[in-house]
């Protein structure tokens, strides 16, 4: 009987590990950026490092879509 319970426990642990590795139940949820935070962001040019504008200036006169991505590290 001891080998059966050990085998069932190993299979259960393997199934639980596979389930948790493929779901995001234990990961922290990301927060949505607020408009106040996005409009205050500094945007730098990829060609001219000295050129910096505020994100709000993109949509003051006409519409614009801004995507903010933060990489880890």
C-alpha positions as CSV (number, residue, x, y, z in Angstrom):
1,X,0.0,0.0,0.0
2,X,2.9,2.4,0.7
3,X,4.2,2.2,-2.9
4,X,0.7,3.0,-4.3
5,X,0.4,6.1,-2.1
6,X,3.9,7.2,-3.0
7,X,3.1,6.7,-6.7
8,X,-0.2,8.6,-6.5
9,X,1.5,11.4,-4.6
10,X,4.2,11.7,-7.3
11,X,1.6,11.8,-10.1
12,X,-0.4,14.4,-8.2
13,X,2.7,16.5,-7.6
14,X,3.6,16.3,-11.3
15,X,0.1,17.3,-12.4
16,X,0.1,20.2,-9.9
17,X,3.5,21.3,-11.2
18,X,2.4,21.2,-14.8
19,X,-0.8,23.1,-13.9
20,X,1.0,25.9,-11.9
21,X,3.7,26.2,-14.6
22,X,1.1,26.9,-17.3
23,X,-1.1,29.3,-15.4
24,X,-0.6,32.8,-13.9
25,X,-2.5,32.2,-10.7
26,X,0.6,32.9,-8.5
27,X,1.9,35.9,-10.5
28,X,1.1,39.4,-9.5
29,X,-1.4,41.3,-11.7
30,X,-0.1,44.3,-13.6
31,X,-1.7,47.7,-13.1
32,X,-3.2,49.8,-15.8
33,X,-1.5,53.1,-16.4
34,X,-3.6,56.2,-15.6
35,X,-3.9,59.1,-18.1
36,X,-2.2,61.4,-15.6
37,X,0.8,59.2,-15.5
38,X,1.0,58.7,-19.3
39,X,0.7,62.4,-20.1
40,X,3.5,63.3,-17.8
41,X,5.9,60.8,-19.4
42,X,9.1,62.0,-21.2
43,X,9.4,60.7,-24.7
44,X,12.9,60.7,-26.2
45,X,13.7,60.6,-29.9
46,X,15.5,57.5,-31.1
47,X,17.6,59.5,-33.5
48,X,18.4,62.7,-31.5
49,X,19.0,62.0,-27.7
50,X,18.7,65.7,-26.8
51,X,15.1,65.9,-28.1
52,X,12.6,65.2,-25.3
53,X,8.9,66.0,-25.4
54,X,6.0,65.3,-23.0
55,X,3.6,62.6,-24.1
56,X,0.6,65.0,-23.6
57,X,1.8,67.1,-26.5
58,X,1.1,64.3,-28.9
59,X,-2.7,64.3,-28.3
60,X,-3.3,68.0,-27.4
61,X,-4.2,69.0,-31.0
62,X,-5.0,65.7,-32.6
63,X,-5.4,62.0,-31.6
64,X,-2.4,59.7,-30.9
65,X,-1.9,56.3,-29.5
66,X,0.9,55.8,-27.0
67,X,2.0,52.4,-25.7
68,X,4.2,52.3,-22.7
69,X,6.2,49.1,-22.1
70,X,8.5,48.5,-19.2
71,X,11.1,45.8,-19.6
72,X,12.4,44.0,-16.5
73,X,15.9,44.9,-15.5
